[in-house]
Amino acid sequence: MKKKLLSVFLSLAMAAGVVLVPNGGLVAKSGAITSGDWEYTLNFDLTATITKYNGTAADVKISTKIDGYKVVEVRGSNGIFSNNGIFSGNGNVKSVTVPKNIKIGAYAFASTKNLTEVTIEKGITAIGNYAFDNCANLTSVKIPNSVTEIGTRAFMGCTALREITLPSGLAKIESDTFSGCTGLTSIKIPNSVTEIGTSAFSRCTALQEITLPSGLAKIYMDAFSGCTGLASVRIPDSVTTIGMWAFSNCKNLTSVVIPGGVTTISSGAFSGRNERLVITGVKGSKAEEHAKNYNIPFLANLYHVSFDLNGGGDAPAGQSVEKNKLLSKPKNPVRAGYDFGGWYKEKSCKTKWDFTKDKVTKSTTLYAKWTVGKLAAPKSPKAAVNSKSKITVSWKKVSGADGYEVRRATSKSGSYKKVGDVSKGDTVKYANTKLTANKTYYYKVRAYKVIDGKKVYGKYTAVVSAKTKK
């Protein structure tokens, strides 16, 4: 309660142009509070945001607490001619470590002229916009896999950065993230990345090779424009869109492989090209159309193989493969209530495709084979007498079952008639009532699952029996 009142009081004090200082008094002051080497601002929830470092250390670890306040963020500011991070104008700082749970906000370390190394501890989830903008001497950045978001222009102008490994959970590379990183020679992009934003790697003139991730869907405008060190690029099968000027002015680019699944190649995607550039693709594809429109030599040396789930839902991405090459086996698909039986050359599933031997000789479609999944017989069936007119039948749960059918007879080899339908797969007992006293009854149970509106049954349990009380 005291903390809540203090927070309200602080809010009113800040609105009035005063701030709370460590000795408990108030001082009329707008802007940051200075404490030792740090300058910070107080947030309304009594946490601190670091805005400036005035110390002389070469190796700096961001403080987690200042004047008793928990530090939650490091944030710089944008200027007229340059962006200002917390080390701007400080020529001593060469390395920085950011502890977990501290947010790297916008402009946090921008324009730190002698910063060479950054360690970001595991637990941090985001790197803000312009966070390392224009850190011209930065050569090493360790980014943990906990980071899922890197803001726009986060490393723009880091001209000394040679290589960087991106975190495995990153979904998108934002616009201008590495623009102007003229020293960057290689980068490993995780398969989690689905989009490469506008100008993300533009003017990375030393970038010689890049492996695009298998889950990538869109390459936006100017993404790799001016990457004069690139000699070849292979577009993954997952890509559908290549934006305007995406690879423009890549003067040494002589080979681009574009799969048949690409449906959009915007104007000027390869403008300012090398005269020796050849596009390799599938005959009749968007790649061939684009090459023809822009007088780029086209080599129809790819065949496109698509996958049809044969009623099973979303299919794996198609593959564009060179003639007489093997296909990569996709991950086995899943369909509720069915077992996957492999990929076949015909819709009727007669001839199975062998991924270790069969070579691609033409564009084709492979079809998934499905068989109805088999349910096991329920285990440990029991019949327990409750009264003169009631017997309870129980059994063990069957994985994948939607329900159970209970059948009864008056002799072990007699005719079993359905007496119960348990429509919940988690329910594993059935009470049979209105029975005749002092009589033996016989039971068997089978599980079922509902597929396409119909019940598909598994095997019966062993027969169990019980005699009602006199």
C-alpha positions in Angstrom: 0.0 0.0 0.0 2.9 2.4 0.9 4.5 1.7 -2.5 1.3 2.4 -4.3 0.9 5.7 -2.4 4.5 6.6 -3.1 4.0 5.9 -6.8 0.9 8.2 -6.9 2.9 10.8 -5.0 5.8 10.5 -7.4 3.5 10.9 -10.4 2.1 14.1 -9.0 5.5 15.4 -8.1 6.9 14.7 -11.6 3.9 16.5 -13.1 4.7 19.4 -11.0 8.3 19.6 -12.1 10.0 18.0 -9.1 11.6 14.6 -8.6 12.2 12.3 -5.6 15.9 11.9 -4.6 17.5 9.2 -2.5 17.3 11.1 0.8 13.6 11.3 0.5 13.3 15.0 -0.3 12.1 16.8 -3.4 14.2 18.9 -5.7 12.8 21.1 -8.5 14.4 19.6 -11.6 13.3 18.4 -15.0 15.2 15.7 -17.0 17.6 13.0 -15.7 18.8 12.3 -12.2 22.6 11.9 -11.8 23.9 9.1 -9.5 27.6 8.3 -9.7 28.5 7.4 -13.3 24.9 7.1 -14.4 22.1 9.4 -15.4 18.6 8.0 -15.3 14.9 8.9 -15.3 12.3 7.5 -13.0 9.2 5.8 -14.4 5.8 6.0 -12.9 6.1 2.5 -11.4 9.3 3.5 -9.5 11.6 1.7 -11.9 14.6 3.4 -13.6 15.6 4.0 -17.2 19.3 4.7 -17.8 19.9 7.5 -20.3 23.6 8.4 -19.9 26.9 7.0 -18.7 29.6 9.5 -17.5 32.2 7.1 -16.3 35.7 6.4 -17.7 35.7 2.6 -17.7 36.6 0.7 -20.9 34.5 -2.4 -20.0 31.0 -1.5 -18.7 28.3 -3.7 -17.3 24.9 -2.0 -17.1 23.8 -1.5 -13.5 20.6 -3.4 -12.5 19.8 -1.1 -9.6 20.5 2.6 -9.0 19.6 4.5 -5.8 17.5 1.5 -4.8 15.4 1.6 -8.0 15.3 -1.4 -10.3 16.7 -0.6 -13.8 14.4 -1.9 -16.5 15.6 -0.2 -19.7 18.6 1.5 -21.4 17.5 4.2 -23.8 19.1 6.9 -25.9 17.7 9.7 -28.0 17.6 10.9 -31.6 19.5 14.0 -32.6 19.4 16.4 -35.5 22.6 15.2 -37.1 23.2 11.9 -35.2 21.5 9.6 -32.8 22.8 9.7 -29.2 23.2 6.5 -27.1 24.1 6.4 -23.4 27.8 6.4 -24.4 27.7 9.1 -27.1 30.8 11.3 -26.8 32.5 8.9 -24.5 35.7 7.6 -26.1 36.6 5.2 -23.3 34.0 2.6 -23.6 35.0 -0.4 -25.6 32.8 -3.2 -24.4 29.4 -3.5 -22.8 27.4 -6.2 -21.1 23.6 -6.0 -20.8 22.2 -8.1 -17.9 19.1 -10.2 -18.4 15.7 -8.5 -18.0 16.9 -5.1 -19.0 15.3 -3.8 -22.2 17.6 -2.5 -24.9 15.5 0.5 -25.9 15.7 2.8 -28.9 19.0 4.5 -29.6 20.5 2.7 -26.5 24.1 2.5 -27.7 23.9 4.6 -30.9 27.0 6.4 -32.0 29.4 4.9 -29.5 32.5 5.5 -31.5 35.0 3.1 -29.9 32.6 0.3 -28.9 34.0 -3.0 -30.2 32.2 -5.7 -28.3 28.7 -6.3 -26.9 27.4 -9.2 -24.8 23.6 -9.5 -24.4 22.7 -11.9 -21.6 20.1 -14.6 -22.0 16.6 -13.5 -21.0 16.6 -10.3 -23.0 13.8 -10.5 -25.7 14.2 -7.4 -27.8 16.7 -5.0 -29.3 15.2 -1.6 -30.0 15.2 0.6 -33.1 18.6 2.2 -33.8 20.0 0.5 -30.8 23.6 0.2 -32.2 23.2 2.7 -35.1 26.5 4.1 -36.3 28.7 2.1 -33.9 31.4 2.2 -36.5 34.0 0.1 -34.6 31.7 -2.6 -33.4 33.1 -6.0 -34.5 31.4 -8.6 -32.2 27.9 -9.0 -30.9 26.6 -12.0 -29.0 22.8 -12.2 -29.2 21.1 -15.0 -27.2 18.3 -17.1 -28.5 15.9 -15.4 -26.1 15.8 -12.4 -28.4 12.8 -12.6 -30.8 12.7 -9.0 -32.1 15.4 -6.8 -33.5 14.2 -3.3 -34.4 14.6 -1.3 -37.5 18.1 0.1 -38.2 19.4 -1.6 -35.1 22.9 -2.2 -36.6 22.8 0.3 -39.5 26.2 1.8 -40.2 28.2 -0.7 -38.1 30.9 -0.7 -40.7 33.4 -2.9 -38.8 31.0 -5.7 -38.1 32.3 -8.8 -39.9 29.8 -11.5 -39.0 26.8 -12.1 -36.8 24.7 -15.1 -35.8 21.0 -14.2 -35.4 18.9 -15.8 -32.6 16.9 -19.0 -33.5 13.5 -17.5 -32.7 13.7 -14.3 -34.8 10.7 -14.0 -37.1 11.6 -11.0 -39.2 14.6 -8.9 -40.1 13.2 -5.4 -40.1 14.0 -2.6 -42.5 17.6 -1.3 -42.6 18.6 -3.5 -39.8 22.1 -4.1 -41.3 22.1 -1.4 -44.0 25.5 0.0 -44.6 27.4 -2.7 -42.7 30.1 -2.5 -45.3 32.4 -5.0 -43.5 29.8 -7.8 -43.1 31.1 -10.8 -45.0 28.6 -13.5 -43.9 25.5 -13.9 -41.8 23.6 -16.9 -40.6 19.9 -16.4 -40.8 17.7 -18.9 -38.8 14.9 -20.8 -40.4 12.4 -19.0 -38.1 12.8 -15.9 -40.2 9.9 -15.5 -42.7 10.5 -11.9 -43.9 13.5 -9.8 -44.8 12.5 -6.2 -44.7 13.1 -3.2 -46.9 16.8 -2.4 -47.3 17.7 -4.9 -44.5 21.1 -5.6 -46.0 21.4 -2.8 -48.5 24.9 -1.6 -49.2 26.6 -4.5 -47.4 29.3 -4.4 -50.1 31.5 -7.1 -48.5 28.8 -9.6 -48.2 30.0 -12.5 -50.3 27.5 -15.3 -49.5 24.2 -15.6 -47.7 22.1 -18.7 -47.1 18.5 -17.8 -47.1 16.3 -19.7 -44.6 14.0 -22.5 -45.6 11.0 -20.8 -44.0 11.5 -17.5 -45.7 8.3 -16.2 -47.5 9.0 -12.6 -48.6 12.0 -10.5 -49.6 11.1 -6.9 -49.6 12.2 -3.9 -51.6 15.9 -3.1 -51.7 16.6 -5.9 -49.3 20.0 -6.7 -50.8 20.5 -3.7 -53.1 24.1 -2.6 -53.6 25.6 -5.9 -52.2 28.4 -5.8 -54.8 30.2 -8.8 -53.3 27.4 -11.3 -53.9 28.1 -13.7 -56.8 25.2 -16.1 -56.5 21.9 -16.5 -54.7 19.6 -19.4 -54.3 16.0 -18.5 -53.4 14.4 -21.0 -51.1 11.3 -23.0 -52.1 9.2 -21.3 -49.4 9.6 -17.8 -51.0 6.6 -16.4 -52.8 7.6 -12.7 -53.2 10.7 -10.9 -54.4 10.2 -7.1 -54.0 11.2 -4.2 -56.1 14.9 -3.6 -56.5 15.5 -6.5 -54.1 18.9 -7.3 -55.7 19.5 -4.2 -57.7 23.0 -2.9 -58.3 24.5 -6.3 -57.2 27.3 -5.8 -59.8 29.0 -9.2 -59.4 25.8 -11.3 -59.2 26.0 -13.8 -62.0 23.7 -16.6 -60.9 20.2 -16.6 -59.3 18.2 -19.7 -58.8 14.4 -19.0 -58.4 12.0 -21.9 -57.6 8.7 -22.4 -59.2 6.7 -21.4 -56.1 7.7 -17.7 -56.5 4.5 -15.9 -57.6 5.6 -12.3 -57.5 8.9 -10.7 -58.8 8.5 -6.9 -58.7 9.9 -4.6 -61.3 13.6 -3.9 -61.2 14.4 -6.8 -58.8 17.7 -7.3 -60.6 18.2 -3.8 -62.2 21.8 -2.5 -62.5 22.8 -6.1 -63.0 26.0 -7.8 -64.2 25.6 -8.5 -67.9 26.6 -12.2 -67.2 23.7 -12.7 -64.8 21.7 -15.9 -65.6 18.4 -16.8 -63.9 17.8 -20.5 -63.4 14.2 -21.7 -62.9 11.2 -23.7 -64.0 9.9 -23.5 -67.5 6.7 -21.5 -67.6 7.3 -20.0 -64.2 7.2 -16.4 -63.0 11.0 -16.4 -63.0 11.1 -17.2 -66.8 8.5 -14.4 -67.4 10.6 -11.9 -65.4 13.8 -12.9 -67.2 12.1 -12.5 -70.6 10.7 -9.0 -69.7 14.1 -7.7 -68.6 16.2 -9.5 -71.2 18.0 -11.7 -68.7 19.3 -15.1 -69.9 17.1 -17.9 -68.5 18.1 -21.5 -68.0 15.1 -23.9 -67.6 17.1 -26.4 -65.6 14.7 -26.8 -62.7 11.6 -29.0 -62.2 9.0 -28.1 -59.7 7.6 -30.9 -57.4 4.5 -30.1 -55.4 3.0 -32.1 -52.6 -0.7 -32.9 -52.3 -2.0 -34.1 -48.9 -4.9 -35.9 -50.6 -7.5 -34.5 -48.2 -5.1 -34.1 -45.3 -4.9 -30.3 -44.9 -1.9 -28.0 -45.5 0.8 -29.5 -47.7 4.5 -29.0 -47.4 6.1 -26.3 -49.6 7.0 -27.5 -53.1 10.5 -28.0 -54.2 12.3 -26.8 -57.3 15.1 -29.3 -58.1 17.7 -29.6 -60.9 17.2 -32.4 -63.4 18.2 -35.9 -62.2 18.6 -34.7 -58.6 17.1 -36.2 -55.5 14.3 -34.6 -53.6 14.6 -33.6 -49.9 12.2 -35.6 -47.9 9.7 -33.3 -46.2 8.6 -33.7 -42.6 5.8 -36.3 -42.3 2.4 -34.6 -42.3 -0.2 -35.2 -39.5 -3.9 -35.9 -40.0 -6.2 -36.5 -37.1 -7.4 -40.1 -37.0 -5.1 -41.3 -39.8 -1.7 -42.8 -40.2 0.6 -41.4 -42.9 1.8 -44.0 -45.4 4.3 -42.0 -47.5 4.3 -40.1 -50.7 3.1 -41.6 -54.0 3.4 -40.8 -57.7 -0.3 -41.2 -58.4 -3.4 -39.8 -56.6 -4.5 -43.5 -56.3 -1.3 -44.1 -54.3 0.0 -47.2 -56.2 3.7 -46.3 -56.7 5.7 -45.0 -53.7 8.3 -42.3 -54.2 11.7 -43.4 -52.9 13.6 -40.3 -51.7 16.9 -42.2 -51.6 16.7 -43.4 -55.2 14.0 -41.7 -57.3 15.4 -38.7 -59.3 13.4 -35.8 -60.6 13.0 -35.8 -64.4 10.0 -33.6 -64.8 7.7 -31.3 -62.9 5.2 -33.4 -61.0 3.0 -33.8 -57.9 3.4 -36.3 -55.1 0.4 -37.5 -53.2 0.1 -38.4 -49.5 -1.3 -41.9 -48.6 -3.5 -42.1 -45.5 -4.9 -45.1 -43.7 -7.3 -45.0 -40.9 -5.4 -45.1 -37.6 -5.9 -48.3 -35.6 -7.1 -48.1 -32.0 -5.9 -50.6 -29.5 -8.2 -52.6 -27.3 -8.8 -51.0 -23.9 -6.7 -52.7 -21.2 -7.6 -54.0 -17.8 -11.3 -54.4 -18.2 -13.3 -55.1 -15.0 -16.9 -55.7 -14.0 -17.8 -54.8 -10.4 -21.1 -55.6 -8.7 -22.8 -52.6 -7.0 -26.2 -54.0 -6.1 -29.0 -56.3 -7.2 -29.6 -54.2 -10.3 -26.3 -52.5 -11.0 -22.9 -53.5 -12.4 -20.1 -51.0 -13.2 -17.7 -51.8 -16.1 -14.3 -50.1 -16.2 -11.2 -50.1 -18.4 -8.0 -48.2 -19.1 -8.0 -45.1 -21.3 -7.0 -45.6 -25.0 -4.9 -42.9 -26.6 -6.7 -41.1 -29.4 -10.1 -42.4 -28.6 -13.2 -40.2 -28.8 -15.4 -42.6 -26.9 -16.2 -46.2 -26.1 -18.9 -48.7 -26.9 -20.0 -51.2 -24.2 -21.7 -54.5 -25.2 -23.4 -57.1 -23.0 -24.6 -60.7 -23.2 -26.1 -63.2 -20.8 -23.6 -66.0 -21.7 -20.0 -65.8 -22.6 -20.5 -67.1 -26.1 -23.9 -65.5 -26.5 -25.1 -62.5 -28.6 -23.6 -59.2 -27.4 -25.8 -56.2 -27.7 -24.9 -52.6 -27.3 -25.9 -51.3 -23.9 -23.8 -48.1 -23.6 -22.0 -45.4 -25.5 -19.5 -43.4 -23.6 -19.0 -40.3 -25.7 -16.0 -38.8 -23.9 -12.5 -40.4 -24.5 -11.4 -39.5 -20.9 -14.3 -41.4 -19.3 -13.3 -45.0 -18.6 -16.3 -46.6 -16.8 -20.0 -47.3 -17.5 -22.7 -48.1 -15.0 -25.2 -50.7 -16.3 -28.5 -50.4 -14.3 -31.9 -52.0 -14.2 -30.5 -55.5 -14.2 -32.1 -58.7 -12.8 -31.0 -59.8 -9.3 -28.7 -62.9 -8.9 -27.9 -63.1 -12.6 -24.5 -63.2 -14.4 -23.8 -60.7 -17.1 -20.9 -60.7 -19.6 -19.3 -57.5 -21.1 -16.8 -56.4 -23.7 -15.7 -52.8 -24.6 -14.1 -51.2 -27.7 -12.8 -47.7 -28.3 -13.8 -45.5 -31.3 -12.8 -42.3 -32.9 -14.9 -40.0 -35.2 -13.4 -39.4 -38.6 -15.2 -37.4 -41.2 -18.4 -37.8 -39.2 -18.2 -41.6 -38.9 -17.2 -43.8 -36.0 -14.2 -46.0 -36.6 -13.8 -48.8 -34.0 -10.8 -50.5 -32.5 -10.6 -54.1 -31.1 -12.7 -55.4 -28.2 -11.4 -56.1 -24.7 -11.4 -59.6 -23.3 -14.8 -60.6 -21.9 -15.4 -59.8 -18.2 -18.4 -60.9 -16.1 -20.1 -60.2 -12.8 -23.2 -61.5 -11.0 -25.7 -59.2 -9.4 -26.6 -59.6 -5.8 -29.5 -61.7 -4.6 
